[in-house]
Amino acid sequence: MNNDNLRFVRKYRITIIDQNNIALDVSDLRCTFRVEYLGYQYQNFAEISIYNLSSKTQVDIIKSGLRLVLEAGYKNGQFGKIFDGNIYQPIWDRENIVDYKLTLLCFDGDSQLNLNFVNMAVQVNHDSRNDLLAIMKNARYPFENGGITENIDTTEMPRGKVYFGMPKKYFREIANANNAQWSYTNGKLIVSNLTNIPQTEALVISPDNGLIGTPQQTQDGVELKTLLNPALRVQYPPMQIKLDNSIVRQAKLQFGQLQTRLDQDGFYYVASVVHYGDTRGDEWYTDIVGFNSTGSGLVSLYNNNRQFLN
């Protein structure tokens, strides 16, 4: 094999963990996966299909499979965890007559977001930032701090308050009041302000390091595809990527619609990431939506996603 291609030799590990914390590695079988980090205030989702399991193993997974960990990348390049979450629904199916497959639908943080509860009171002179931290700590399933913007209001309130219900309801209220958004990724709660975003070192993406095809300009930034890269993620502060704007396909102008310009320096915030692959097939890619550094795209995404918080 050409040494130049060694960094593109695939590497992956797919592990299913049962209620007794016993791990089953199914990496030797054909597996397909799609992992979606579709932006702030979405619940991260993965769909993994495993082919031709033995009958006993398949039954064991359906009955006792609790959590799935997916790691993917390349042997001599980027490799890391791209999903760690609870199995929500197993689906058995037969494909092409001879192939049997078990599809696992998984969510990251299902217990923390949908089965959680908080019952606490705060005294007078409390503020939104300390309330947020207290809710994270006192929830039935506590939240680990993955990064909280400094812009959360610290104005002291003259009356006490009771928090009783699902924590994500109060995350939404505090985020809305502070022009912010929240997300839950890999076991950590992230709260990010939509303005005054801290600058981070940008990841350069080019045809030399995995860019596939031609990036496409959108109303708020760019869309592009790369070879699967676990380093790309939705996080706080938002990850930045850098592109050569000369290779971006420009969008057509529409009458009556103001087209946002490409960032003059080629910097874009990563707002959504989708990893997908087939361990015995051709697919091994990451799709990215990047928004201009003005932040207008992040605001748009935030407003469009509020419906998923109810």
C-alpha positions in Angstrom: 0.0 0.0 0.0 1.2 3.5 -0.8 2.5 5.2 2.3 0.6 8.3 1.4 -2.7 6.4 1.8 -1.9 4.8 5.2 -3.6 7.6 7.0 -6.9 6.7 5.2 -7.0 3.1 6.5 -10.3 2.9 8.4 -10.4 2.2 12.1 -13.6 1.7 14.2 -15.0 0.2 17.3 -18.7 -0.4 18.1 -19.4 -1.5 21.6 -22.8 -2.4 23.2 -23.0 -2.2 27.0 -25.7 -4.1 29.0 -27.3 -3.3 32.4 -24.5 -5.1 34.2 -21.9 -2.9 32.5 -20.6 -5.9 30.4 -19.4 -4.7 27.0 -19.9 -6.5 23.7 -17.7 -5.5 20.7 -19.5 -6.1 17.4 -16.8 -4.4 15.2 -16.0 -7.6 13.3 -19.4 -7.7 11.7 -20.7 -5.4 9.0 -22.1 -2.2 10.6 -23.6 0.9 9.1 -24.1 4.1 11.1 -25.5 7.6 11.0 -24.8 10.0 13.9 -26.6 13.4 13.9 -25.5 16.5 15.8 -28.1 18.8 14.2 -27.4 21.9 16.1 -28.1 23.4 19.5 -31.2 22.4 21.4 -31.6 19.2 19.4 -31.1 15.8 21.1 -28.2 14.0 19.5 -29.2 10.9 17.6 -27.6 7.8 16.2 -28.9 4.9 14.1 -26.6 1.9 13.9 -27.3 -1.3 12.0 -25.5 -4.6 12.8 -25.6 -7.4 10.2 -25.9 -11.2 10.7 -25.6 -11.5 14.5 -26.1 -14.9 16.0 -29.6 -15.5 17.2 -28.5 -15.6 20.9 -26.5 -12.4 20.7 -29.3 -10.6 18.9 -31.8 -11.6 21.6 -29.3 -10.6 24.3 -28.9 -7.2 22.8 -32.7 -6.7 22.4 -33.3 -7.7 26.0 -30.3 -6.2 27.8 -28.6 -3.7 25.6 -28.5 -0.4 27.4 -25.9 1.8 25.9 -23.9 2.1 22.7 -20.4 3.6 22.1 -19.2 4.3 18.6 -15.6 5.2 17.8 -14.5 5.8 14.2 -11.8 7.4 12.1 -8.5 6.3 10.6 -5.6 4.2 11.9 -2.9 6.8 11.2 -5.2 9.9 11.4 -8.1 11.3 13.3 -9.8 8.6 15.5 -12.1 9.1 18.4 -15.6 8.7 19.9 -18.4 10.0 17.8 -21.3 8.8 19.8 -22.1 7.6 23.3 -25.7 7.2 24.2 -28.6 5.1 25.4 -30.4 2.5 23.1 -33.9 3.7 22.7 -35.4 1.1 20.3 -34.0 -2.1 18.7 -35.5 -3.0 15.3 -35.0 -6.5 13.7 -35.2 -6.7 9.9 -34.1 -8.9 7.0 -32.4 -7.5 4.0 -31.7 -9.0 0.6 -33.3 -12.3 1.7 -30.0 -13.7 3.2 -28.9 -10.8 5.4 -30.4 -10.2 8.8 -29.8 -6.9 10.6 -30.5 -5.4 14.0 -30.9 -1.6 13.9 -30.4 0.3 17.2 -32.0 3.8 17.5 -30.0 5.7 20.2 -30.1 9.1 21.9 -27.4 10.9 23.8 -28.7 11.9 27.3 -32.2 10.4 27.1 -32.3 10.0 30.9 -30.9 13.4 31.7 -33.2 15.2 29.3 -36.4 13.2 29.2 -36.6 11.2 32.4 -35.0 13.8 34.7 -36.6 15.9 37.5 -35.6 18.8 39.8 -37.3 19.9 43.0 -35.5 22.8 44.7 -35.9 26.3 45.9 -33.6 29.3 45.8 -33.5 32.1 48.3 -33.7 35.9 47.7 -30.9 37.5 45.8 -30.4 34.5 43.5 -29.4 35.1 39.9 -29.8 33.2 36.6 -26.3 31.9 36.4 -26.2 30.4 39.9 -29.7 29.0 39.4 -28.5 27.2 36.3 -25.6 25.7 38.1 -27.8 24.6 41.0 -30.3 22.9 38.7 -27.5 21.0 37.1 -26.2 19.9 40.4 -29.5 19.0 42.1 -31.3 17.2 39.3 -32.1 13.5 39.8 -29.6 12.8 37.1 -27.0 15.6 37.6 -25.4 17.4 34.6 -21.7 17.7 34.0 -20.6 21.2 33.0 -19.4 21.2 29.4 -19.0 25.0 29.1 -21.3 27.9 30.1 -21.0 31.3 28.6 -20.0 34.2 30.8 -22.9 36.3 29.5 -25.6 34.6 31.6 -27.3 37.3 33.7 -26.0 37.7 37.2 -28.6 40.4 38.3 -29.8 39.4 41.8 -33.6 38.8 42.1 -35.5 40.2 45.1 -37.7 37.1 45.6 -37.0 33.4 46.0 -38.1 30.9 43.4 -39.1 27.2 43.2 -37.9 24.9 40.5 -40.1 21.9 40.1 -40.2 19.8 36.9 -37.9 18.8 34.1 -34.6 20.5 34.1 -34.6 21.1 30.3 -37.7 23.3 30.8 -35.6 25.7 32.9 -32.6 25.4 30.7 -34.8 26.7 27.9 -36.2 29.6 30.0 -32.8 30.8 31.2 -31.3 30.4 27.7 -34.2 32.3 26.0 -33.8 35.1 28.6 -30.1 35.5 27.9 -30.1 35.2 24.1 -28.4 31.8 24.4 -28.8 28.2 23.4 -28.1 25.0 25.2 -27.2 21.4 24.1 -26.3 18.1 25.7 -23.4 16.3 24.1 -21.3 13.3 25.3 -22.6 13.6 28.8 -22.1 17.3 29.2 -24.4 20.4 29.2 -23.3 23.3 27.1 -24.8 26.8 27.3 -23.6 29.2 24.6 -24.5 32.9 24.1 -25.4 33.9 20.6 -23.3 37.0 20.6 -19.8 37.8 21.6 -18.7 34.3 20.8 -15.1 33.6 22.0 -12.6 33.0 19.2 -11.1 29.5 18.9 -8.3 28.1 16.7 -9.8 27.2 13.4 -9.5 23.7 11.8 -8.4 24.2 8.2 -10.3 22.0 5.7 -9.0 21.5 2.2 -8.7 18.8 -0.5 -5.4 17.9 1.0 -6.9 16.8 4.4 -10.2 15.3 3.5 -12.5 17.8 1.7 -14.8 15.9 -0.7 -16.3 17.7 -3.7 -17.1 21.4 -3.7 -18.5 23.3 -0.7 -21.8 25.1 -1.4 -22.7 28.6 -0.2 -26.0 28.8 1.6 -28.0 31.8 2.9 -26.1 31.8 6.2 -22.7 30.2 5.3 -21.6 27.0 3.7 -22.3 23.3 3.5 -19.6 20.8 2.8 -18.5 17.1 3.0 -15.3 15.6 4.3 -13.8 12.2 4.9 -15.1 11.1 8.3 -13.5 13.3 11.0 -14.4 12.8 14.7 -12.7 16.1 15.5 -15.6 17.9 14.0 -18.3 18.5 16.6 -21.0 20.9 18.0 -19.5 22.4 21.1 -19.0 25.6 23.2 -17.2 27.8 22.3 -18.5 26.9 18.8 -15.8 25.2 16.7 -14.4 27.2 13.8 -13.4 25.8 10.4 -11.4 27.7 7.7 -12.0 27.3 4.0 -10.5 28.7 0.9 -13.5 30.7 -0.4 -12.2 30.4 -4.0 -13.3 26.8 -4.1 -16.8 27.5 -2.7 -19.6 27.2 -5.2 -21.6 30.5 -4.9 -25.4 30.4 -4.4 -27.7 31.9 -7.0 -29.1 35.3 -6.2 -32.9 35.3 -5.5 -35.1 38.3 -6.3 -36.3 39.9 -3.1 -33.8 38.1 -0.9 -30.6 39.5 0.4 -27.8 36.9 0.0 -25.3 36.8 2.9 -21.7 37.1 1.8 -19.1 34.5 2.4 -16.9 35.3 5.3 -14.0 37.4 3.9 -11.4 35.4 5.7 -13.1 32.0 5.2 -14.0 31.3 8.8 -17.2 29.5 9.7 -18.8 28.2 12.9 -19.7 24.5 12.9 -23.5 24.5 13.6 -24.3 20.9 12.7 -22.4 17.7 12.0 -23.6 14.3 10.6 -21.2 11.3 10.6 -22.1 8.3 8.5 -20.4 5.2 7.3 -20.5 1.5 6.3 -17.7 -0.7 7.7 -17.9 -2.9 4.5 -19.0 -0.3 2.0 -17.9 3.0 0.5 -19.5 5.6 2.8 -17.2 7.1 5.4 -18.0 10.8 5.5 -18.9 13.8 7.6 -21.4 16.5 6.5 -21.0 19.9 8.0 -23.2 23.1 8.1 -21.1 26.1 8.8 -22.4 29.6 9.6 -20.7 33.0 9.0 -18.9 34.5 11.9 -21.6 37.2 12.2 -23.6 34.7 14.1 -26.9 35.4 12.2 -27.0 31.8 11.2 -26.7 30.6 14.8 -29.6 32.9 15.8 -31.7 31.5 12.9 -30.9 27.9 13.9 -31.7 28.6 17.5 -35.1 30.1 16.7 -36.0 27.3 14.4 -35.2 24.6 17.0 -37.3 25.9 19.9 -40.1 23.5 19.0 -37.9 20.5 20.0 -37.7 21.7 23.6 -41.3 21.1 24.7 
